[in-house]
């Protein structure tokens, strides 16, 4: 019955997308055969007034009808242009995560249930909600902090949101499995793995203790960074469903006119923003992955403050080194080295020709040289790079795609602050410093030290590894001699699971067929 529910939720979602004209707004003139027929049927089914709206507006209306979990799905897919295409990713990125507030009584009950103390005992003043999103809403409150009365932001999880999300996640997994089974071209994109990433991201966002930990970690890394900081967290008033942190008095970076009226140096803020992001990425391997203008404030002294740490990105030191080498190779036009880095990292399968891949990279890099530096977009460079690597069977790298998406957003914010923003000039001090420290002699010493540490750890595990190898060898010999065998309980369990899956699958198909017949009868 759980599978049946997932099928029904998928049918409902598909019907809403059809009726609001989202499918009809997709480019279908070049389609042939059944796909073109389906696109034309979608145009007939869509509401008449949907034809007067552009695609982002149709998408926003459909997602609003589908509910908060689909807002998060859309925002997540906006980070995966390899899955939905660049145009659709751009449309999805415009989805607004604004919802109606829930009653203050429910918010107070959630605080007391999570922290086990009354709201009055925790906060000197607890105000009405000032903002609400799909997962949580924010209240302004006051507490005694370091001997002073200070305002704080209290973020509270929306009641019932976990159950709603996990129900919808089941249908997302069903759609992903159907894609992998029936659409061969989609297998390279690993839709089930993409859905697992969404599920993990959502679980992290719904435990505010983890967001608090992310804020605390980034606070530790960036405490000495010039022109950038993150809020402090009040751990005493933070739990799974409640996060209390410093209230930020500043101007949102989306309000350009207010920033200009306040006398801020917009060009300097743009440089600080890019350098802070690259510093977090290359130095720390830990970056804010949702740096849109609404999550960035500028204080009176020009300091940038980031908020909303629900989505964070991590890249290992190995990936950071490859990223720096790729960027440096494009700057110096050493396309052969860029190609070698891709093969060394395992991004491109080894059966491809390095020289052919280097030639494809040259097609990206050469047009860049000779252009004014302020017209060259690093984000666009990475986008072209991923397009070319698709031709060479490069597997999807979720951590790099999240980095690419964030870089696109951050660079876009910088260019709204300064239309003549020079990405390369701004990033050069940070990138050069990291390359000198990690790809030069100091980098070799660090690599040698890390290698020695790994060898020491391996030596300590040698006796256990030897024992495991011996046991594995005996089990393989037994399997070769007697074959693979299941005990009676395992065989019976497999049979029951298969029978249950077959029954539920047939029932679900009948329900879908009857639903489609009802729809066809209504419209035709």
CORRA-V812444 format. One record per backbone hydrogen bond with DSSP energy under -1.0 kcal/mol. CO is the residue of the C=O (numbers start at 1). NH is the residue of the N-H. If there is no record, write none. Layout:
BEGIN
CO|NH ; CO|NH
END
This chain:
BEGIN
1|5 ; 2|6 ; 3|7 ; 4|8 ; 5|9 ; 6|10 ; 7|11 ; 8|12 ; 9|13 ; 10|14 ; 11|15 ; 12|16 ; 13|17 ; 14|18 ; 15|19 ; 16|20 ; 17|22 ; 17|23 ; 18|21 ; 19|47 ; 21|25 ; 23|26 ; 28|31 ; 33|37 ; 34|38 ; 35|39 ; 36|40 ; 37|41 ; 38|42 ; 39|43 ; 40|44 ; 41|45 ; 42|46 ; 48|51 ; 49|52 ; 50|53 ; 54|58 ; 55|59 ; 56|60 ; 57|61 ; 58|62 ; 59|63 ; 60|64 ; 61|65 ; 62|66 ; 63|67 ; 67|71 ; 68|72 ; 69|73 ; 70|74 ; 71|75 ; 72|76 ; 73|77 ; 74|78 ; 76|79 ; 77|80 ; 80|83 ; 80|84 ; 81|85 ; 85|89 ; 86|90 ; 87|91 ; 88|92 ; 89|93 ; 91|94 ; 92|95 ; 96|98 ; 103|107 ; 104|108 ; 105|109 ; 106|110 ; 107|111 ; 108|112 ; 109|113 ; 110|114 ; 111|115 ; 112|116 ; 118|122 ; 119|123 ; 125|142 ; 131|138 ; 132|99 ; 135|158 ; 136|133 ; 137|156 ; 138|130 ; 138|131 ; 139|154 ; 140|127 ; 141|152 ; 142|124 ; 142|125 ; 143|150 ; 145|148 ; 148|145 ; 150|143 ; 151|247 ; 152|141 ; 153|245 ; 154|139 ; 155|243 ; 156|137 ; 158|161 ; 160|164 ; 161|165 ; 162|166 ; 163|167 ; 164|168 ; 165|169 ; 166|170 ; 168|172 ; 169|173 ; 170|174 ; 171|175 ; 172|176 ; 173|177 ; 174|178 ; 175|179 ; 176|180 ; 177|181 ; 178|182 ; 179|183 ; 183|186 ; 184|187 ; 187|190 ; 190|194 ; 191|195 ; 192|196 ; 193|197 ; 194|198 ; 195|199 ; 196|200 ; 197|201 ; 198|202 ; 199|203 ; 200|204 ; 201|205 ; 202|206 ; 204|207 ; 207|210 ; 207|211 ; 208|212 ; 209|213 ; 210|214 ; 211|215 ; 212|216 ; 213|217 ; 214|218 ; 215|219 ; 216|220 ; 217|221 ; 218|222 ; 222|225 ; 227|304 ; 229|306 ; 232|246 ; 235|238 ; 240|208 ; 241|157 ; 242|239 ; 243|155 ; 244|234 ; 245|153 ; 251|298 ; 252|255 ; 254|256 ; 255|259 ; 256|260 ; 257|261 ; 258|262 ; 259|264 ; 260|263 ; 264|266 ; 265|269 ; 266|270 ; 267|271 ; 268|272 ; 269|273 ; 270|274 ; 271|275 ; 272|276 ; 273|277 ; 274|278 ; 275|279 ; 276|280 ; 277|281 ; 278|282 ; 279|283 ; 280|286 ; 285|315 ; 287|313 ; 290|292 ; 292|295 ; 293|296 ; 295|307 ; 296|253 ; 297|305 ; 298|251 ; 299|302 ; 303|299 ; 304|229 ; 305|297 ; 311|289 ; 313|287 ; 316|320 ; 317|321 ; 318|322 ; 319|323 ; 320|324 ; 321|325 ; 322|326 ; 323|327 ; 324|328 ; 325|329 ; 326|330 ; 327|331 ; 328|332 ; 329|334 ; 333|335 ; 334|338 ; 335|339 ; 336|340 ; 337|341 ; 338|342 ; 339|343 ; 340|344 ; 341|345 ; 342|347 ; 342|348 ; 349|352 ; 353|357 ; 354|358 ; 355|359 ; 356|360 ; 357|361 ; 358|362 ; 359|363 ; 361|365 ; 362|366 ; 365|369 ; 368|371 ; 372|375 ; 373|376 ; 377|381 ; 378|382 ; 379|383 ; 380|384 ; 381|385 ; 382|386 ; 383|387 ; 384|388 ; 385|389 ; 386|390 ; 388|391 ; 389|394 ; 390|393 ; 397|401 ; 398|402 ; 399|403 ; 400|404 ; 401|405 ; 402|406 ; 403|407 ; 404|408 ; 405|409 ; 406|410 ; 407|411 ; 408|412 ; 409|413 ; 410|414 ; 411|415 ; 412|416 ; 413|417 ; 414|418 ; 418|421 ; 422|426 ; 423|427 ; 424|428 ; 427|431 ; 428|432 ; 429|433 ; 430|434 ; 431|435 ; 432|436 ; 433|437 ; 434|438 ; 435|439 ; 440|444 ; 441|445 ; 442|446 ; 443|447 ; 444|448 ; 445|449 ; 446|450 ; 447|451 ; 448|452 ; 449|453 ; 450|454 ; 451|455 ; 452|456 ; 453|457 ; 454|458 ; 455|459 ; 456|460 ; 457|461 ; 461|465 ; 462|466 ; 463|467 ; 464|468 ; 465|469 ; 466|470 ; 467|471 ; 468|472 ; 469|473 ; 470|474 ; 471|475 ; 472|476 ; 473|477 ; 474|478 ; 475|479 ; 476|480 ; 477|481 ; 478|482 ; 479|483 ; 487|491 ; 488|492 ; 489|493 ; 490|494 ; 491|495 ; 492|496 ; 493|497 ; 494|498 ; 495|499 ; 496|500 ; 497|501 ; 498|502 ; 499|503 ; 500|504 ; 501|505 ; 502|506 ; 503|507 ; 504|508 ; 505|509 ; 506|510 ; 507|511 ; 508|512 ; 509|513 ; 510|514 ; 511|515 ; 512|516 ; 513|517 ; 514|518 ; 515|519 ; 516|520 ; 517|521 ; 518|522 ; 519|523 ; 520|524
END
